[in-house]
Amino acid sequence: MRTDRAVVEATSRPALAPHVRLRFDRSRSNHVLLGPEEVVVLNGTGAAILGLCDGRRTVAEIVAELHGRYDRVADGEVQRFLARLVAKRCVEVSDG
């Protein structure tokens, strides 16, 4: 797994970093990413993206799944969202 790059390709296979958990926070009524020193509050789309990041699916497969759930999903936006989380070391990607 690599965390040292800020570019996420369509063929990348993202997964949550081992020290990060995706949880629903009732007090915030939102999903959050819980890390050792950080809490990232997510919107519904962000939570849906991260819920599909299992290390097996490619980014292209995640985008295809999201197209089935939502009217509009921009491939580039999903990749940029994941790249930001890679840079924060919340997500790791491998190339398959």
C-alpha distance (Angstrom), angle and dihedral (degrees) to the residues before:
residue distance angle dihedral
M1 . . .
R2 3.78 . .
T3 3.79 127.5 .
D4 3.80 98.4 164.8
R5 3.77 99.1 87.6
A6 3.76 131.4 76.3
V7 3.81 97.1 -157.7
V8 3.78 119.2 86.8
E9 3.80 115.7 -163.8
A10 3.81 127.9 -152.9
T11 3.81 87.4 -111.3
S12 3.82 94.3 51.5
R13 3.79 117.9 112.7
P14 3.81 108.4 -142.2
A15 3.79 125.6 -159.9
L16 3.77 133.7 170.9
A17 3.78 112.6 -94.1
P18 3.83 112.3 -103.8
H19 3.82 92.5 -110.3
V20 3.85 94.4 52.1
R21 3.79 128.7 82.8
L22 3.80 129.9 -166.6
R23 3.80 109.4 -140.9
F24 3.80 139.8 161.1
D25 3.80 109.9 -116.9
R26 3.80 109.1 -151.6
S27 3.80 93.5 -165.1
R28 3.83 90.5 57.6
S29 3.82 95.1 32.7
N30 3.81 87.2 -135.3
H31 3.75 140.2 96.2
V32 3.79 114.6 -100.9
L33 3.77 137.4 -168.2
L34 3.78 108.8 -130.6
G35 3.78 117.2 -153.7
P36 3.79 131.5 168.2
E37 3.80 93.5 -92.9
E38 3.78 104.6 9.5
V39 3.78 143.2 57.2
V40 3.80 116.7 -158.6
V41 3.82 114.1 -162.7
L42 3.81 111.0 -145.7
N43 3.77 133.8 -158.1
G44 3.80 119.4 -133.2
T45 3.79 95.0 -91.5
G46 3.81 92.7 49.1
A47 3.79 90.4 50.8
A48 3.83 90.3 48.9
I49 3.80 91.3 51.6
L50 3.79 93.6 48.6
G51 3.79 91.8 44.4
L52 3.81 87.1 63.2
C53 3.81 95.1 47.7
D54 3.78 99.4 102.3
G55 3.81 100.1 140.9
R56 3.80 91.1 -109.8
R57 3.79 101.7 72.7
T58 3.78 120.4 72.6
V59 3.78 120.9 -131.7
A60 3.83 87.6 -107.7
E61 3.82 89.9 55.5
I62 3.80 90.9 47.9
V63 3.81 90.6 51.3
A64 3.83 90.7 48.7
E65 3.81 90.0 51.9
L66 3.81 90.6 49.2
H67 3.83 90.7 50.3
G68 3.80 86.6 61.2
R69 3.82 91.4 53.8
Y70 3.79 103.8 38.5
D71 3.80 135.2 40.7
R72 3.78 95.6 -130.1
V73 3.76 127.5 27.0
A74 3.79 120.8 165.2
D75 3.80 111.6 -148.4
G76 3.80 92.1 -151.3
E77 3.79 92.6 51.9
V78 3.80 91.5 53.9
Q79 3.79 90.1 50.2
R80 3.82 92.6 47.9
F81 3.82 91.3 47.5
L82 3.79 90.6 52.7
A83 3.82 92.1 43.9
R84 3.82 90.0 56.0
L85 3.80 89.9 52.5
V86 3.81 91.0 46.8
A87 3.81 88.3 53.8
K88 3.84 88.9 51.4
R89 3.81 89.0 48.8
C90 3.81 92.0 -120.3
V91 3.81 93.4 116.0
E92 3.79 130.2 38.8
V93 3.80 124.8 -159.3
S94 3.75 133.0 -156.9
D95 3.76 126.3 -170.3
G96 3.75 115.4 -124.9
